[in-house]
Amino acid sequence: MTPPATPAIDKPALRARVRAARDAFHAAAAPELTPPAPFLALLKPGLTVTAYIPVGSEADPAPLARAAVAAGCRIALPHVTTRAAPMRFLAWDPAEDLQPGPFGLSQPHAESLALAPDIILTPLLAFDEKLDRLGQGAGYYDRAFAQFPDAIRIGVAWSVQQVDTLPTDAWDMPLHAIITECGWIARPMDAAQ
């Protein structure tokens, strides 16, 4: 007997619903994220950790980036030029000014040094218990995950962004962990690779 078909999930509607929940949570004075102990244990001098400058109500990874710098890690931020061009991770010193980029991004100067990430802190719109993520839909992080498959992929989000299940495509790579205001959500590293 064939199992019943799973109803298709309308990604645009899901994005709109989760974005509204995220906006409302953020507007109600979302707390600052606290770097959880499992994240701190990953940080080693010389590693490259990518962060991002939040847009709108995205969870702010700044406390995680500060912890990485305190542990001797280098920080890189995403740099985007066009929808077709791959995102690069460029070295960033918090004392340096950022440049405006597409989609409301704040990013390092194009001439900054490109770095290969060891840990990728990624924004997202939604995540599920399998640690699948739903992004904005442009595929930048999907392509970055494929380009740097050995990097540890950590989503940064608010707890209200968790949903029961997400649709996935063949190219989707689940995250190794999620950090929310409630803490660390993870599965064994070897199971996620």
QUIRAVEN-V305412 format. One record per run of one state. SS is the DSSP state (H for helix, E for strand, - for the rest). FROM is the first residue (numbers start at 1). TO is the last residue. If there is no record, write none. Layout:
# QUIRAVEN-V305412
ss | from | to
SS | FROM | TO
SS | FROM | TO
This chain:
# QUIRAVEN-V305412
ss | from | to
- | 1 | 10
H | 11 | 27
- | 28 | 36
H | 37 | 42
- | 43 | 47
E | 48 | 51
- | 52 | 61
H | 62 | 70
- | 71 | 73
E | 74 | 79
- | 80 | 87
E | 88 | 91
- | 92 | 98
E | 99 | 100
- | 101 | 101
H | 102 | 104
- | 105 | 105
E | 106 | 107
- | 108 | 113
E | 114 | 114
- | 115 | 118
E | 119 | 122
- | 123 | 125
E | 126 | 127
- | 128 | 132
E | 133 | 134
- | 135 | 139
H | 140 | 147
- | 148 | 151
E | 152 | 156
- | 157 | 158
H | 159 | 161
E | 162 | 162
- | 163 | 176
E | 177 | 180
- | 181 | 182
E | 183 | 186
- | 187 | 188
H | 189 | 192
- | 193 | 193
